[in-house]
Structures are given as structure tokens and as C-alpha cells.
Amino acid sequence: VAIGTLILETFIFLENGTVTTDSDEEFDVSVNDVKFNVDLSDWNFCNGTCGAQADEAAEYIDVAVLVKGLDASPRRRANSNVTYDLGGNVSVVLSTKVYVEGDPGEWVDMMEGYPKLETIGQKTVFVIRFPKFMDSAKYDPVVEFSRALENGGVGVDGDDDDDDDEEKKQLE
């Protein structure tokens, strides 16, 4: 029996602009910034009758996402609960909301303390907590690469050479 479906979508912005979610969160984006969506659907939540823990019911799903930068681990930016520096002038801006489809669908705040940084083994990951949902749920943060490119940092391929235009074409 399948547990559910997880889809990870990735987008590279080719123009400057502002991304606005249905929840009215706004993210300024620049050329070469990256946005990714985590979509969950058709999830079979344990209702107290599955596995060894028959008396427990699932109320949420945690998804751990590894976003690697030049620094050993992400650092929270001063005066921000949602922006983390990854090194090399690259940062990730996390949303504190998830979209939960159902009747009706709506943008909801994540549980207190999420998203959060967590160390699993030797890796530092961002943990996104999705509440229990009927049909599907979605999460969509932004990774800012543009500052790195403007300041001579890493390019699309993680190096500092000038062949990024050709590499972007290959990605499209």
C-alpha cells in the first residue's frame, strides 16, 4: 500500500519580480533565484490502526529538505526568523505557511517552531511540518542565488567560472 505522493518542483527565475502566494506572502526574486515547491498528495495517514503503534494516529508529516551551500551549515540571518545564509552570498527564505487542500482549501500557519533547522547525522536540514490534510498540501520557499552572481560568488553549477549562461540553457 502506497503511503502517498511527494513531488518536488524546482524553478529558476529568468526575470526580476515579486512572487505573491494566495496567502499574501510576498518574496522579491531576481534573475537566477530558485524556487522549489514541496507537494504532498493522496497521503494515507495512520488512523490508529497501522503498524506497531496501533494506538497512535498521525497528525502531521515532517519533510526534511537538505539545501547545501558553501558554509558547513545554514545560519539564521540576524533579525529574521525565515532567512538563512548558506554561504557564498546565497540565502534561503522560508515561508511559515503551507497550503492545505480540502473543503475548503486554505493557507495555514505551520505549527509553532516550524520550519526549523535540525541536524540529522552529519547533515543540517530544514524541517517542514505539514498538518494532516484531506487531499493535498504544498510548501514553496525561495533560494536567492542572485546576490551570489552579482557579487562574483557561485554560479548555477556551484563554481565561479563564466559559463553559467550555457549551463542555464542546458537546464531549461
Phi, psi and chi 1 to 4 in degrees:
 res  aa     phi    psi   chi1   chi2   chi3   chi4
   1 VAL       -  128.0  174.2      -      -      -
   2 ALA   -71.0  142.7      -      -      -      -
   3 ILE   -79.1  -37.6  -65.7  173.1      -      -
   4 GLY   163.5 -172.8      -      -      -      -
   5 THR  -119.8  132.3  -58.5      -      -      -
   6 LEU  -120.0  124.8 -177.4  145.9      -      -
   7 ILE  -121.2  131.6  -63.0  173.5      -      -
   8 LEU  -113.2  115.0  179.8   66.6      -      -
   9 GLU  -104.3  141.9  -62.9  175.3  -63.8      -
  10 THR  -127.8  136.6  -53.3      -      -      -
  11 PHE  -129.9  139.6  -53.8   91.5      -      -
  12 ILE  -113.1  124.5  -62.2  174.9      -      -
  13 PHE   -78.7  132.3  -69.8   94.3      -      -
  14 LEU  -101.0   -5.3  -59.1  176.8      -      -
  15 GLU  -139.7  157.0  -62.5  178.9    4.7      -
  16 ASN   -74.3  151.0  -62.4  -25.9      -      -
  17 GLY   173.4 -164.6      -      -      -      -
  18 THR  -129.7  130.6  -58.9      -      -      -
  19 VAL   -98.3  125.9  174.0      -      -      -
  20 THR  -119.9  125.4  -55.4      -      -      -
  21 THR   -84.7  168.2   65.9      -      -      -
  22 ASP   -62.5  -18.7  -68.4  -21.3      -      -
  23 SER   -89.3    7.8   66.9      -      -      -
  24 ASP    70.7   16.2  -67.9  -31.3      -      -
  25 GLU   -75.0  138.0  -76.6 -176.5  -58.7      -
  26 GLU  -120.3  136.6  -70.2 -171.8   -4.2      -
  27 PHE  -126.8  122.2  -61.3  100.3      -      -
  28 ASP   -75.5  133.1  -69.5  -31.7      -      -
  29 VAL  -126.0  152.2  -65.5      -      -      -
  30 SER  -125.8  167.2  -60.7      -      -      -
  31 VAL   -52.5  133.7  172.3      -      -      -
  32 ASN    82.2   -3.2  -66.5  -43.7      -      -
  33 ASP   -66.9  155.6  -78.4   -8.3      -      -
  34 VAL  -121.2  139.8  174.5      -      -      -
  35 LYS  -125.2  138.5 -179.9  179.7  177.5  -47.2
  36 PHE  -130.0  147.7   65.8   91.4      -      -
  37 ASN  -115.3  140.3  -65.8  -20.0      -      -
  38 VAL  -111.6  116.3  177.4      -      -      -
  39 ASP  -114.5  128.3  -68.7  -53.4      -      -
  40 LEU  -114.9  139.9  -57.5  177.1      -      -
  41 SER  -151.5  163.0   61.8      -      -      -
  42 ASP    50.0   42.8  -56.7  -41.9      -      -
  43 TRP   -83.3  133.4 -146.0  -95.6      -      -
  44 ASN   -97.1   92.4  -67.8  -44.9      -      -
  45 PHE   -73.4  138.6  -75.3   90.7      -      -
  46 CYS   -64.7  131.2 -179.7      -      -      -
  47 ASN  -112.7   23.7   60.3    7.7      -      -
  48 GLY    97.4    3.9      -      -      -      -
  49 THR  -125.6   18.1   60.6      -      -      -
  50 CYS  -124.2  147.8   47.5      -      -      -
  51 GLY    68.2 -169.5      -      -      -      -
  52 ALA   -70.6  -24.4      -      -      -      -
  53 GLN   -97.5   64.7  -54.8  -63.0  -34.3      -
  54 ALA   -61.4  -20.2      -      -      -      -
  55 ASP   -92.9    2.1   59.5  -19.9      -      -
  56 GLU  -104.8  147.0  -65.6 -177.4   12.0      -
  57 ALA  -124.2  139.2      -      -      -      -
  58 ALA   -77.6  133.7      -      -      -      -
  59 GLU  -115.1   -9.3  -66.3  -60.8  -39.6      -
  60 TYR  -160.1  168.3   56.6   84.8      -      -
  61 ILE  -127.1  129.0  -61.0  169.3      -      -
  62 ASP   -99.6  128.6  -77.2  -12.7      -      -
  63 VAL  -115.9  122.3  175.3      -      -      -
  64 ALA   -96.4  125.9      -      -      -      -
  65 VAL  -119.2  123.8  177.9      -      -      -
  66 LEU   -92.3  118.3  174.8   65.4      -      -
  67 VAL  -117.9  109.1  179.7      -      -      -
  68 LYS   -93.3  133.4 -171.6   72.1  176.9  134.3
  69 GLY  -126.0 -169.2      -      -      -      -
  70 LEU   -73.6  -31.3  -67.7  179.0      -      -
  71 ASP   -74.4  157.3  -71.5  -10.4      -      -
  72 ALA   -59.9  -36.7      -      -      -      -
  73 SER  -152.4  155.2   63.6      -      -      -
  74 PRO   -62.9  148.9  -19.8   31.0      -      -
  75 ARG  -122.9  131.9  -67.4  179.7  -33.6 -103.1
  76 ARG   -65.4  132.6 -173.8 -175.7  -48.5 -121.8
  77 ARG   -72.6  140.7 -169.9  173.7  -67.8  170.5
  78 ALA   -55.6  140.2      -      -      -      -
  79 ASN    64.7   23.9  -58.4  -39.1      -      -
  80 SER  -143.6  134.0  176.1      -      -      -
  81 ASN   -93.5   -6.7  -70.2  -32.0      -      -
  82 VAL  -123.8   -4.7  -64.5      -      -      -
  83 THR  -112.7  128.9  -56.9      -      -      -
  84 TYR  -124.7  134.2  -68.7   83.3      -      -
  85 ASP   -86.1  134.4  -69.1  -43.1      -      -
  86 LEU  -104.6   -5.5  -56.7  174.9      -      -
  87 GLY    99.7  156.5      -      -      -      -
  88 GLY    63.5   30.5      -      -      -      -
  89 ASN    63.2   25.2  -73.4  -40.5      -      -
  90 VAL  -109.3  135.3  175.2      -      -      -
  91 SER  -135.7  162.1   60.4      -      -      -
  92 VAL  -120.9  133.8   60.3      -      -      -
  93 VAL  -109.0  113.7 -178.1      -      -      -
  94 LEU   -92.0  144.5  -59.6  175.3      -      -
  95 SER   -87.6  151.2  172.8      -      -      -
  96 THR  -101.6   10.4   59.2      -      -      -
  97 LYS  -123.1  152.6  -62.9 -173.1  177.6  -73.3
  98 VAL  -128.9  148.3  -68.0      -      -      -
  99 TYR   -94.5  126.5 -175.3   76.7      -      -
 100 VAL  -116.8  114.2  178.5      -      -      -
 101 GLU   -81.7  154.4  -83.5 -167.2   59.9      -
 102 GLY   162.1 -146.4      -      -      -      -
 103 ASP  -125.2   92.8 -171.7   21.4      -      -
 104 PRO   -91.8  163.7   34.5  -34.6      -      -
 105 GLY   -80.0  148.0      -      -      -      -
 106 GLU  -161.0  157.2   62.1 -177.7  -28.7      -
 107 TRP   -83.0  130.4  -74.0   95.5      -      -
 108 VAL  -129.0  152.7  -62.2      -      -      -
 109 ASP   -70.1  141.8  -69.8  -34.2      -      -
 110 MET   -66.8  161.5  -93.3 -170.3 -134.0      -
 111 MET   -58.7  153.6  -64.9  175.6   80.5      -
 112 GLU   -48.4  131.5  180.0   87.5   23.0      -
 113 GLY    89.4    0.0      -      -      -      -
 114 TYR  -119.1  149.1  -71.0   87.6      -      -
 115 PRO   -66.8  158.6   25.6  -31.3      -      -
 116 LYS  -142.7  160.9   70.2  176.3 -177.1  175.8
 117 LEU   -89.6  138.7  -86.3 -179.3      -      -
 118 GLU  -144.3  143.1 -170.3  171.7  -71.0      -
 119 THR   -97.6  123.6  -59.2      -      -      -
 120 ILE  -120.1  110.9  -60.5  175.5      -      -
 121 GLY    64.9 -121.8      -      -      -      -
 122 GLN  -104.7    9.2  -56.6 -120.9  -21.1      -
 123 LYS  -112.8  144.2  -59.0 -167.6 -176.6  -55.3
 124 THR  -103.1  127.0  -56.7      -      -      -
 125 VAL  -126.1  157.7  -63.5      -      -      -
 126 PHE   -91.9  129.2  -66.2  101.0      -      -
 127 VAL  -106.1  122.1  178.6      -      -      -
 128 ILE  -106.4  125.9  -56.3  157.3      -      -
 129 ARG  -105.9  119.6  178.5  161.7  -78.2 -175.7
 130 PHE   -99.4  129.5  -68.8   86.6      -      -
 131 PRO   -72.9  163.2   28.9  -34.6      -      -
 132 LYS   -56.0  137.2 -168.5  171.6 -172.8  175.5
 133 PHE  -137.4  163.1   54.3   86.5      -      -
 134 MET   -85.0  -54.7  -63.3  -66.1  -67.0      -
 135 ASP  -106.6  -58.6  -59.9  -43.7      -      -
 136 SER  -158.1  168.3   64.0      -      -      -
 137 ALA  -145.7  154.5      -      -      -      -
 138 LYS  -142.5  147.4 -179.7  179.1 -158.6  164.8
 139 TYR  -137.6  140.0 -178.4   69.3      -      -
 140 ASP  -148.4   87.0   58.2   -8.5      -      -
 141 PRO   -87.2  178.4   33.2  -36.2      -      -
 142 VAL  -127.1  137.6  173.6      -      -      -
 143 VAL  -108.5  123.7  179.3      -      -      -
 144 GLU   -93.4  100.4  -62.4  174.8  -32.7      -
 145 PHE   -92.8  -19.2  -79.8  103.9      -      -
 146 SER   -59.5  -38.7   55.2      -      -      -
 147 ARG   -63.2  -34.9  -71.0 -173.4  -49.4  131.4
 148 ALA   -64.7  -43.7      -      -      -      -
 149 LEU   -68.7  -39.4  -64.8  175.5      -      -
 150 GLU   -63.9  -32.7  -69.5  167.4    3.2      -
 151 ASN  -100.9   16.5  -64.3  -45.6      -      -
 152 GLY    76.2   20.1      -      -      -      -
 153 GLY   -83.5 -150.8      -      -      -      -
 154 VAL   -69.7  155.4  -63.3      -      -      -
 155 GLY  -105.9 -160.0      -      -      -      -
 156 VAL   -58.7  -37.8  171.0      -      -      -
 157 ASP   -92.9    4.0   60.8   -2.6      -      -
 158 GLY    88.6   -0.6      -      -      -      -
 159 ASP  -106.5 -176.8   62.9   22.3      -      -
 160 ASP  -115.8   26.1   58.9    0.6      -      -
 161 ASP   -87.3 -178.1   60.2   21.6      -      -
 162 ASP  -103.1   17.9  -66.9  -34.5      -      -
 163 ASP   -96.0   21.6   62.4   -8.5      -      -
 164 ASP   -68.7  -30.8  -67.1  -34.5      -      -
 165 ASP   -61.6  -43.0  -73.9  -22.1      -      -
 166 GLU   -65.6  -39.3 -177.2   60.4   33.8      -
 167 GLU   -67.0  -37.6  -68.8  160.2   -5.3      -
 168 LYS   -63.7  -40.3  -79.0 -168.6  -70.3 -171.6
 169 LYS   -61.2  -37.7  -71.6  177.5 -171.4  170.8
 170 GLN   -66.9  -30.0  -67.8  172.0    0.7      -
 171 LEU   -75.5  -25.8  -69.0  171.6      -      -
 172 GLU   -74.1      -  -66.5  174.9  -14.7      -
